[in-house]
Amino acid sequence: MGQRMEGKVALVTGAARGQGRAHAIRLAEEGADILAFDCPADGRVPYPVATSDELKITVKEVEALGRRIIAHEGDVREQTALDNLVAEGVSVFGGVDVAVANAGIWTVHPFADIPEDEFADVLNVNIMGVWRTLKAVTPAMKVRGGGSVIITSSGNGVEGSPHYVHYVASKHGVLGLAKGAALEFGQYGIRVNSLLPGPTDTPALDWQGGYDLCAGKGPGQGTKEDLQGAKYWSALRDVGLLPPRAMSEAVLWLASDESQWTTGLEMLVEGGHMLMPGLNMTKMAADNP
C-alpha cells in the first residue's frame, strides 16, 4: 500500500461493482477514506443492476485495507441523496477532496426504436447525474481550498457507434460539461478531468447488447463468447476487454497531487484503439440487421 492519497477523502459514484468498486479500492490502497454511492436502476436497464450486497462487498474490501468508508444507497437522479452523503462525509471525515463521477447506464436499440423515456433516462444519469454530483461536492472542495473531479465518459465520447446513439450522445455531452466545469472551478483550485475507457470487463457489458457490441453484429445476434472479439479493438498484443483496474490507475493519477497541473484533460485508456483505422460499425450493423 502507498500513501499517494494519504489524508484525502474521495467520493465514488457507481461504487458497488465494476469500475466504481475498483476505483474505491485503488484510492483506499493509497490512503484515501471513501464515500461510496450506488443504487439499483429501478429495472430501467436490460442487464442486472447493482445490489445492496455488492455495495457491502465494496465496504468490506475498503475496510480490509484499514481505511474508513461511508456507503449510501442512492440515485444520481436525486440531488438530495448525493447532498446527504457529502454532508455526512464532511461531518465525519472533515471534508471531500476527490470526486469520481462514475455512475452510468446504457441500453441498445436501433436509432428510431429508442423509447423516448429511455433516451431521457440515459441523459439524466450520464450527464445530469454528473452535474448533480459536482453540485453536491464542489462546495465542500471550495472549503478545502481545492480538489480533483474525475468524470467517466467513454471511448464513445469521441467515437460514434450505431444502435446506442443515446449513450454516445451522453458521453459526448459529458465532455462538454467537464470542459465548462474545469474553466468555472479552476479559480477555486478544483481540477476537472475526464476518463474515456475502452471496452472494460464489467457486469454492464455482460448482457446481450454487450455481446452484440463486441461481435459487431446486429441486435440479438451476439453471444457471450463474442466478448472475446474485444481483442480486435486494441492495438496492444493480447489485450481484449480491459480490467477495471486499468481505469483505476488513471483515476488514481488524476486524483493525486501528481496531476496537480492538469485540468480539462480527456484521458483515453483504450489500448490504442483510436490509433487504429477501426471497424466500419455502420456497415457491420447493416450486414447484420
C-alpha positions in Angstrom: 0.0 0.0 0.0 1.2 3.5 -0.8 0.5 7.0 0.5 -0.4 9.0 -2.6 -3.8 9.7 -1.2 -3.0 9.9 2.5 -5.4 12.2 4.3 -7.7 12.6 1.3 -11.4 11.8 1.2 -12.8 10.5 -2.1 -16.5 10.2 -3.3 -17.1 7.5 -5.8 -20.5 7.1 -7.5 -21.4 3.7 -9.0 -19.2 2.2 -6.3 -20.9 -1.2 -5.8 -19.0 -3.1 -8.5 -17.1 -2.8 -11.7 -15.0 0.3 -12.3 -16.5 2.1 -9.3 -15.5 -0.6 -6.9 -12.1 -0.8 -8.4 -11.7 3.0 -8.1 -12.7 2.9 -4.4 -10.3 0.1 -3.6 -7.4 1.6 -5.5 -7.8 5.0 -3.8 -8.1 3.3 -0.4 -4.9 1.4 -1.1 -3.2 4.7 -1.4 -4.6 6.0 1.9 -7.9 7.7 1.0 -11.1 7.4 3.0 -14.1 6.7 0.8 -17.7 7.9 0.3 -19.4 5.2 -1.8 -22.6 5.8 -3.6 -24.6 3.4 -5.7 -28.2 2.2 -6.3 -30.4 -0.1 -8.3 -31.5 1.4 -11.6 -35.1 0.5 -10.9 -35.3 -2.0 -13.7 -34.6 0.6 -16.4 -31.6 -1.2 -17.9 -31.6 -4.6 -19.6 -28.7 -6.0 -17.5 -28.6 -7.0 -13.8 -28.3 -3.8 -11.7 -26.0 -3.3 -8.7 -27.3 -4.6 -5.4 -27.0 -3.8 -1.8 -24.9 -6.9 -1.2 -22.4 -5.8 -3.9 -22.1 -2.4 -2.2 -21.5 -4.2 1.1 -18.6 -6.0 -0.5 -17.1 -2.7 -1.5 -17.4 -1.6 2.1 -15.7 -4.7 3.4 -12.9 -4.5 0.9 -12.1 -0.9 1.7 -12.3 -1.6 5.5 -9.9 -4.6 5.0 -7.3 -2.0 3.8 -7.6 -0.2 7.1 -9.5 2.8 5.6 -12.8 4.3 6.6 -15.8 4.3 4.3 -19.3 5.6 4.4 -21.7 4.0 1.9 -25.1 5.3 0.9 -27.6 3.7 -1.4 -29.0 6.4 -3.6 -29.7 7.6 -7.1 -27.7 10.2 -9.1 -31.1 11.4 -10.4 -31.8 12.7 -7.0 -29.8 15.7 -5.7 -30.8 15.2 -2.1 -29.3 11.7 -2.0 -25.9 13.0 -3.1 -26.1 16.0 -0.8 -26.7 13.8 2.2 -23.7 11.6 1.5 -21.4 14.6 1.1 -22.8 16.2 4.3 -22.1 13.1 6.3 -18.6 12.8 4.7 -17.9 16.4 5.8 -19.2 15.8 9.3 -17.4 12.5 9.8 -14.2 12.9 7.7 -13.8 16.6 7.7 -14.3 17.3 4.0 -14.1 15.9 0.5 -11.0 16.2 -1.8 -11.8 13.9 -4.7 -15.0 13.0 -6.6 -15.2 10.2 -9.2 -18.4 10.7 -11.1 -18.6 7.2 -12.4 -22.2 6.2 -12.3 -23.7 5.5 -15.8 -26.1 3.3 -17.7 -26.6 2.2 -21.3 -29.1 0.4 -23.5 -29.2 -0.8 -27.1 -31.8 0.0 -29.8 -31.8 1.0 -33.4 -32.0 4.8 -33.9 -35.7 5.1 -34.4 -36.7 2.5 -31.9 -35.2 4.1 -28.8 -38.1 4.8 -26.4 -38.2 8.5 -25.6 -38.3 7.9 -21.9 -35.3 5.6 -22.1 -33.3 8.2 -24.1 -34.2 10.8 -21.5 -33.2 8.4 -18.7 -29.7 7.8 -20.2 -29.1 11.5 -20.4 -30.5 12.0 -16.9 -28.0 9.6 -15.4 -25.0 10.0 -17.6 -25.0 13.8 -17.9 -27.3 15.3 -15.3 -26.1 12.7 -12.7 -22.6 14.0 -13.2 -23.9 17.6 -12.9 -25.6 16.7 -9.6 -22.5 15.0 -8.3 -20.5 18.2 -8.9 -23.2 20.3 -7.4 -23.0 18.2 -4.3 -19.3 18.1 -3.9 -17.8 21.3 -5.2 -18.9 23.5 -2.2 -17.0 21.2 0.1 -14.0 21.3 -2.2 -14.0 25.1 -2.1 -13.9 25.0 1.7 -10.8 22.7 1.4 -9.2 25.1 -1.0 -9.3 22.8 -4.0 -10.0 19.3 -5.2 -10.0 16.9 -8.1 -13.0 15.8 -10.0 -12.8 12.8 -12.4 -15.7 12.3 -14.8 -16.2 8.9 -16.5 -17.0 9.4 -20.2 -16.2 6.7 -22.7 -14.3 6.0 -25.8 -17.7 6.7 -27.3 -17.3 10.2 -26.1 -15.1 10.8 -29.1 -16.2 8.0 -31.4 -19.6 7.2 -32.8 -21.3 3.8 -32.9 -24.7 2.6 -34.1 -27.5 1.1 -32.1 -26.9 3.2 -28.9 -26.8 6.8 -30.1 -28.4 8.0 -26.9 -25.4 6.6 -24.9 -23.0 8.0 -27.4 -24.7 11.4 -27.2 -24.5 11.3 -23.4 -20.8 10.5 -23.4 -20.0 13.3 -25.9 -22.1 15.7 -23.9 -20.5 15.0 -20.5 -17.1 16.0 -22.0 -18.6 19.4 -22.7 -19.8 19.6 -19.2 -16.3 18.7 -18.0 -14.6 21.4 -20.0 -17.0 24.1 -18.8 -16.7 22.9 -15.2 -12.9 22.9 -15.5 -13.0 26.6 -16.5 -15.5 27.6 -14.0 -14.0 25.8 -11.0 -10.3 26.4 -11.7 -10.4 29.7 -9.8 -11.1 27.6 -6.7 -8.3 25.2 -7.2 -10.7 22.5 -8.3 -9.4 20.4 -11.3 -11.9 18.6 -13.6 -10.7 15.9 -15.9 -12.4 13.1 -17.9 -11.6 9.4 -18.2 -12.5 7.7 -21.5 -12.5 3.9 -21.0 -12.4 1.4 -23.8 -14.3 -1.9 -23.6 -14.0 -2.9 -20.0 -14.7 -6.2 -18.3 -17.7 -5.2 -16.0 -21.2 -6.5 -15.4 -22.6 -3.7 -17.6 -21.1 -5.3 -20.6 -22.1 -8.9 -19.7 -25.5 -8.9 -21.5 -26.9 -9.3 -25.0 -26.1 -5.7 -26.0 -22.5 -6.1 -24.9 -22.2 -9.4 -26.8 -23.5 -7.7 -29.9 -21.2 -4.7 -29.5 -18.1 -6.9 -29.2 -19.2 -9.1 -32.1 -20.0 -6.2 -34.4 -23.4 -7.9 -35.0 -27.0 -6.7 -35.1 -29.3 -6.7 -32.0 -29.7 -10.2 -30.6 -27.0 -11.9 -32.7 -24.0 -11.9 -30.5 -23.1 -14.5 -27.9 -21.2 -14.4 -24.6 -18.2 -15.9 -26.4 -18.2 -12.8 -28.7 -16.9 -10.8 -25.8 -13.5 -12.1 -26.9 -14.0 -10.0 -30.0 -12.9 -7.1 -27.9 -9.3 -8.1 -28.5 -9.7 -6.7 -32.0 -10.4 -3.2 -30.6 -6.9 -2.8 -29.2 -3.6 -2.0 -30.8 -1.8 -3.9 -28.0 -0.8 -7.6 -28.1 -3.0 -9.9 -26.0 -5.3 -7.1 -24.9 -9.0 -7.7 -25.0 -11.5 -6.4 -22.5 -9.6 -4.1 -20.2 -9.6 -4.8 -16.4 -11.4 -2.2 -14.3 -8.1 -1.7 -12.5 -6.7 -0.2 -15.7 -9.1 2.6 -15.3 -8.4 2.9 -11.6 -4.7 3.6 -12.2 -5.7 6.5 -14.4 -8.2 7.7 -11.8 -5.5 7.5 -9.1 -3.1 9.7 -11.1 -5.9 12.3 -11.8 -6.9 12.2 -8.1 -3.4 12.6 -6.7 -1.1 15.6 -6.5 0.9 14.2 -9.3 -1.6 15.7 -11.7 -1.9 19.0 -9.8 -1.2 21.0 -13.0 -3.7 19.1 -15.1 -7.3 20.1 -15.8 -9.6 19.8 -18.7 -7.8 16.6 -19.9 -9.6 13.9 -21.8 -7.7 10.7 -20.9 -8.2 7.7 -23.2 -7.5 4.3 -21.7 -8.5 2.0 -24.5 -5.4 0.0 -25.6 -4.6 2.3 -28.5 -8.0 1.7 -30.2 -8.1 5.3 -31.5 -4.8 4.8 -33.3 -6.3 2.1 -35.5 -8.2 2.6 -38.8 -11.0 0.9 -36.9 -14.1 -1.0 -37.9 -16.9 0.2 -40.0 -19.6 -0.4 -37.4 -22.3 1.1 -39.6 -21.5 -1.4 -42.4 -21.3 -4.3 -39.9 -24.7 -3.3 -38.5 -26.2 -3.1 -42.0 -24.8 -6.5 -42.9 -26.3 -8.0 -39.7 -29.7 -6.2 -39.3 
